[in-house]
Amino acid sequence: MATDVQTSRSAPAKRSPARRRDPRPGRGRGGTAPLRGLLPLVVLLGVWQLIGLAHQSVFFPPPSQWISQTATLASGGGLWTAVRQTLVTFVLSLIIATVIGTALGLLIGRSPLLERLLSPLLEFFRFLPGVTLVPLAVLFVGYTQSMELYVVVFGAIWPVLLQVRLAAREIDPVLLDVRRALRLSRFDAFRKIMLPAVAPGIMLGVVIAAPLTLVLALVVEVSTQVSGIGKLLETAQQSFLAAEVFGLIVIVGVIALVINVLLSLISARLFRYRPSSS
Amino acid sequence: MTAVARSRRRTGPPSLNWLVGLIIPVALIAAWQIAKSAGALPYTNVPSPLQIWDAAVQLAGNGQLGGNFGHTIAVCLIGWAIGSAIGAAAGVALGLSHRVWSYSMASVDVLRSIPAISFIPIAVIIFLQTTTMEVSIAAWVSIWPVAVSTMTGVAGVSAEHRELAASLRLNWRAQVSKLALPTALPKMLVALRLALSGALVLAIVAEIVGNPHGVGYALVNAQQQSEPAQMFAYILLTGVVGLVLNGLLTLAYRRLAPGFHLAESRRTGNGN
């Protein structure tokens, strides 16, 4: 759910840059939280470890068992294959969704006619949970990697499309005058004016779409026969290997964190020159 | 918001916009029906819109449609309410006390960035394939956006208001109810909407994976019995339910907080 939070935080920021500034510098909640904030989690895991060792619960195995069971999984090679499969799906889907979403978003955002024609349909698809399409795709395409791609891409397009559409709608009219004044060709105008103008929108869309993409990939794997981390999670659950499930949750969490950090690094690099974008 | 203000914001009568927007969906449905009748669709078992309609009518007639959607919506709403309450409480604590924030925010950041879907298997092991499992997952996913938005909202109480509270010697309960929550309200409302769509998605996933009830299970069931028309009916109606829940919430906001614009939240996609 990191998506949602980021959205609600960065959306107003984009609208009015002034709001990004924390009213009380030094006590801000916007920046990165200090590492000492990990204390409760560490204490929880420590207590869990002590109690877990003493009581041997089936439901709450101690963290040391998570590590040992996950290590067993990793030494067989199954873990890395699964992580690779999920990541490949993730990267491919995100790229395809970004390209399609950007193209459609630009088209719709720049054309008031298309906007009026399509907005109810877009509104509907925005609220249609992508996960409901998983069983349907299984029925038509079967348990294949391409089925996973179809479903994940379909779900991930919408955030990108909606952000780009908004950015395209708000392109500064002066920029369009520049295009006319310089008599840029269609391609040049696209490359030099449109794309840079909507780039922050694309980035924001990707930032929102990325966790969603990961989630959709996991859902497909958990609920169908497509292999990946999701499949490992489901297999572990069905064999009641709680320690392995916890271990895999940690791995999924690390992947999600790394993706978040990478995206914010990329975003910070790309838009160094533009303080108003997040 | 008054009717005058609303009509000034939009240009032209709103009903006309809706009619224009109906052209494409209607044309698509007609084209779909024609393509199906002509046998031009790539998959032979894709149902026609009429078959989907028939399936929906049949499912509504035998009570399955109402029962399944009733179950899923109930789970979604209960989980959302529990999760939002926990999230709001945590957010107030994090926003009011700098010490609480600095000694726990990093833990919150770690927990909220783990995709909620990966907790479903552990919830199934602990609660088995029950509705409790579903509710717990829907609640879990609702906690984080509400907690973080409440926190940023509460932390945004201005220095002047803080001084005012100090000079009035407000106790902490009055500070929360008179100062912190009203300041945080706009941000919380946005987060509550996000949490609601997140709870709906996670409830459905939990049904697909674990609990044999509700829309998610109905979808899997229809898939195993090769009933594509039923699946389409459920999927399309899920979109409608998402829209309606969101619309109801927007209406409630207009009533409760008339001055607040939801324009900001339009930027968001659906939850995960």
Chai-1 contact restraints between the chains, C-beta under 6 A:
chainA,res_idxA,chainB,res_idxB,connection_type,confidence,min_distance_angstrom,max_distance_angstrom,comment,restraint_id
A,M1,B,R112,contact,1.0,0.0,6.0,A-B,restraint_1
A,M1,B,A116,contact,1.0,0.0,6.0,A-B,restraint_2
A,M1,B,V141,contact,1.0,0.0,6.0,A-B,restraint_3
A,M1,B,W144,contact,1.0,0.0,6.0,A-B,restraint_4
A,M1,B,P145,contact,1.0,0.0,6.0,A-B,restraint_5
A,M1,B,G198,contact,1.0,0.0,6.0,A-B,restraint_6
A,A2,B,R112,contact,1.0,0.0,6.0,A-B,restraint_7
A,A2,B,S113,contact,1.0,0.0,6.0,A-B,restraint_8
A,T3,B,N272,contact,1.0,0.0,6.0,A-B,restraint_9
A,D4,B,P145,contact,1.0,0.0,6.0,A-B,restraint_10
A,D4,B,L194,contact,1.0,0.0,6.0,A-B,restraint_11
A,D4,B,G271,contact,1.0,0.0,6.0,A-B,restraint_12
A,V5,B,P145,contact,1.0,0.0,6.0,A-B,restraint_13
A,V5,B,V148,contact,1.0,0.0,6.0,A-B,restraint_14
A,T7,B,T268,contact,1.0,0.0,6.0,A-B,restraint_15
A,S8,B,S149,contact,1.0,0.0,6.0,A-B,restraint_16
A,S8,B,V190,contact,1.0,0.0,6.0,A-B,restraint_17
A,S8,B,A191,contact,1.0,0.0,6.0,A-B,restraint_18
A,A11,B,E264,contact,1.0,0.0,6.0,A-B,restraint_19
A,A11,B,R267,contact,1.0,0.0,6.0,A-B,restraint_20
A,P12,B,E264,contact,1.0,0.0,6.0,A-B,restraint_21
A,R27,B,H98,contact,1.0,0.0,6.0,A-B,restraint_22
A,R29,B,M151,contact,1.0,0.0,6.0,A-B,restraint_23
A,R29,B,T152,contact,1.0,0.0,6.0,A-B,restraint_24
A,R29,B,A155,contact,1.0,0.0,6.0,A-B,restraint_25
A,A33,B,M105,contact,1.0,0.0,6.0,A-B,restraint_26
A,A33,B,A106,contact,1.0,0.0,6.0,A-B,restraint_27
A,P34,B,S102,contact,1.0,0.0,6.0,A-B,restraint_28
A,L35,B,A106,contact,1.0,0.0,6.0,A-B,restraint_29
A,R36,B,Y103,contact,1.0,0.0,6.0,A-B,restraint_30
A,G37,B,Y103,contact,1.0,0.0,6.0,A-B,restraint_31
A,G37,B,S104,contact,1.0,0.0,6.0,A-B,restraint_32
A,G37,B,M105,contact,1.0,0.0,6.0,A-B,restraint_33
A,G37,B,A106,contact,1.0,0.0,6.0,A-B,restraint_34
A,G37,B,S107,contact,1.0,0.0,6.0,A-B,restraint_35
A,L38,B,A106,contact,1.0,0.0,6.0,A-B,restraint_36
A,L38,B,S107,contact,1.0,0.0,6.0,A-B,restraint_37
A,L39,B,Y103,contact,1.0,0.0,6.0,A-B,restraint_38
A,P40,B,S104,contact,1.0,0.0,6.0,A-B,restraint_39
A,P40,B,S107,contact,1.0,0.0,6.0,A-B,restraint_40
A,L41,B,S107,contact,1.0,0.0,6.0,A-B,restraint_41
A,F59,B,I126,contact,1.0,0.0,6.0,A-B,restraint_42
A,R116,B,V20,contact,1.0,0.0,6.0,A-B,restraint_43
A,L117,B,I24,contact,1.0,0.0,6.0,A-B,restraint_44
A,L118,B,I24,contact,1.0,0.0,6.0,A-B,restraint_45
A,S119,B,G21,contact,1.0,0.0,6.0,A-B,restraint_46
A,P120,B,G21,contact,1.0,0.0,6.0,A-B,restraint_47
A,L121,B,I24,contact,1.0,0.0,6.0,A-B,restraint_48
A,L121,B,P25,contact,1.0,0.0,6.0,A-B,restraint_49
A,F124,B,G239,contact,1.0,0.0,6.0,A-B,restraint_50
A,R126,B,N270,contact,1.0,0.0,6.0,A-B,restraint_51
A,F127,B,G239,contact,1.0,0.0,6.0,A-B,restraint_52
A,F127,B,G242,contact,1.0,0.0,6.0,A-B,restraint_53
A,F127,B,L243,contact,1.0,0.0,6.0,A-B,restraint_54
A,F127,B,N270,contact,1.0,0.0,6.0,A-B,restraint_55
A,L128,B,G239,contact,1.0,0.0,6.0,A-B,restraint_56
A,P129,B,V201,contact,1.0,0.0,6.0,A-B,restraint_57
A,P129,B,I204,contact,1.0,0.0,6.0,A-B,restraint_58
A,V131,B,V201,contact,1.0,0.0,6.0,A-B,restraint_59
A,V131,B,I204,contact,1.0,0.0,6.0,A-B,restraint_60
A,V131,B,V205,contact,1.0,0.0,6.0,A-B,restraint_61
A,T132,B,I235,contact,1.0,0.0,6.0,A-B,restraint_62
A,T132,B,T238,contact,1.0,0.0,6.0,A-B,restraint_63
A,P135,B,L219,contact,1.0,0.0,6.0,A-B,restraint_64
A,P135,B,V220,contact,1.0,0.0,6.0,A-B,restraint_65
A,P135,B,Q223,contact,1.0,0.0,6.0,A-B,restraint_66
A,L136,B,M231,contact,1.0,0.0,6.0,A-B,restraint_67
A,V138,B,Q223,contact,1.0,0.0,6.0,A-B,restraint_68
A,L139,B,Q223,contact,1.0,0.0,6.0,A-B,restraint_69
A,L139,B,P228,contact,1.0,0.0,6.0,A-B,restraint_70
A,F140,B,Y43,contact,1.0,0.0,6.0,A-B,restraint_71
A,W158,B,G269,contact,1.0,0.0,6.0,A-B,restraint_72
A,P159,B,G269,contact,1.0,0.0,6.0,A-B,restraint_73
A,L162,B,G269,contact,1.0,0.0,6.0,A-B,restraint_74
A,I208,B,G269,contact,1.0,0.0,6.0,A-B,restraint_75
A,L212,B,N272,contact,1.0,0.0,6.0,A-B,restraint_76
A,L214,B,P115,contact,1.0,0.0,6.0,A-B,restraint_77
A,V215,B,P115,contact,1.0,0.0,6.0,A-B,restraint_78
A,V215,B,I117,contact,1.0,0.0,6.0,A-B,restraint_79
A,V215,B,N272,contact,1.0,0.0,6.0,A-B,restraint_80
A,L218,B,I117,contact,1.0,0.0,6.0,A-B,restraint_81
A,V219,B,I117,contact,1.0,0.0,6.0,A-B,restraint_82
A,V219,B,V205,contact,1.0,0.0,6.0,A-B,restraint_83
A,V222,B,V209,contact,1.0,0.0,6.0,A-B,restraint_84
A,S223,B,I208,contact,1.0,0.0,6.0,A-B,restraint_85
A,S223,B,V209,contact,1.0,0.0,6.0,A-B,restraint_86
A,L233,B,P121,contact,1.0,0.0,6.0,A-B,restraint_87
A,Q237,B,P121,contact,1.0,0.0,6.0,A-B,restraint_88
A,Q237,B,V124,contact,1.0,0.0,6.0,A-B,restraint_89
A,Q237,B,I125,contact,1.0,0.0,6.0,A-B,restraint_90
A,F240,B,I125,contact,1.0,0.0,6.0,A-B,restraint_91
A,A242,B,I125,contact,1.0,0.0,6.0,A-B,restraint_92
A,V245,B,P121,contact,1.0,0.0,6.0,A-B,restraint_93
A,V245,B,I122,contact,1.0,0.0,6.0,A-B,restraint_94
A,I249,B,S118,contact,1.0,0.0,6.0,A-B,restraint_95
A,V252,B,S118,contact,1.0,0.0,6.0,A-B,restraint_96
A,G253,B,I114,contact,1.0,0.0,6.0,A-B,restraint_97
A,A256,B,S113,contact,1.0,0.0,6.0,A-B,restraint_98
A,A256,B,P115,contact,1.0,0.0,6.0,A-B,restraint_99
A,L257,B,S113,contact,1.0,0.0,6.0,A-B,restraint_100
A,N260,B,S113,contact,1.0,0.0,6.0,A-B,restraint_101
